[in-house]
Amino acid sequence: MIKEFYELEVWKMGKILVVQIYKLTREFPKQETYGLVDQLRRAANSICANIAEQLRPLSQFPSPSVPSSSVPSPAVPSPFPVSLFPFPSPRPPAPSP
């Protein structure tokens, strides 16, 4: 059973991608340093950060009384067919006809 995000193969592949993006963007022209280079590097880093964020234990989520835009609402369906979250979905079951 996976206990930490860094044990996931997808996270490891994301870290490899980050290193490759940094190596690749080193060769970009200097005028792109704060444009395309910065955007590519931030996008690559966000892959691993998003995976790690989704695998936080439930106890680390803020309490419901504290609104936060970083914590997904259970009322909003996930756009992904497979959840990366290792716990059962907090969404209520669909009403039966």
N, C-alpha and C positions, 0 to 999 in steps of 0.2 A: 504494500500500500504506500502511496506517495504521501510523505509528510511535509515536504518543503518544495517550493516552486522550482528550485534549482535541480531537483531530481527529474523533472520533466524533460523528455527529449525535445519537445518543441521549444522550450526555453533555451536549451543548449544550442539548438540550431539558430535561434535568434541571436545568441551571443556571437556565434561564428559569423552571422550576417553583419553584425555591428562592426566587427574587426575588418571584414572585407570592405564595407562601405567606407570606413575610415582610411584604409589603405588606398582605395580607389580615388577618393576625393582629395587626397594629398596631391594628386597629379593634376587637379583642376587648375585653371588660371587663377591668379591672385584676386582678380576683380570679382570672382564668384565666391570668395571666402564668406561674406555675410549674406549671400543670397542662396543660391542652389546648394552649396556645400553645407551650410548651416541647416537648411531644411531637410536634406537627405539624412544628415547625422541625427537630427532630433527625431525624425520619423523612425529610423532604425532603433534608436534607444527606446522609443515608446513601445515597441513590440514587447520587449522583455519586461518593461515596467507594467504594462497592462496585464500580462500573464501573472506576474507576481501579485498585483493588486487583487486579481480575481481569486487567488488562492489563500487570501488572509483568513484566519479562523473567524468564525462569526462573532466571537467575543471582542474582536478588535474593531468591529464596525461601531460607529457612533450611535448613541441612543436615539430612538425615534424622535425625542423631543428636540434634538439638535438637527436642524435642516442642513443637508449637505448635498451638493450637486455631484459629488464623486461616488456616492453610494446609490446603486440602482434601485429604483422603486419596484416593489413586488408587483405593482399594478401594471407596469409597462412590460409587455412581452419582449423576450430576447429576439434580436434579429438573426441569431445564430441557431442552426438546427441542433447542434450538440453543445451542451454547456461545458465550459472548462471548470466550473465550480464543482468541487467534489461532493457537495451536500445535496440533498433533495431540493427541488425547486420550491421556493416559498410561495409560488402562485397557487391560488385556490383551484380546485378541480373545476372543469367546465360543467355547467348545469346540464343535467340529463333532460331529454325531451319528454 
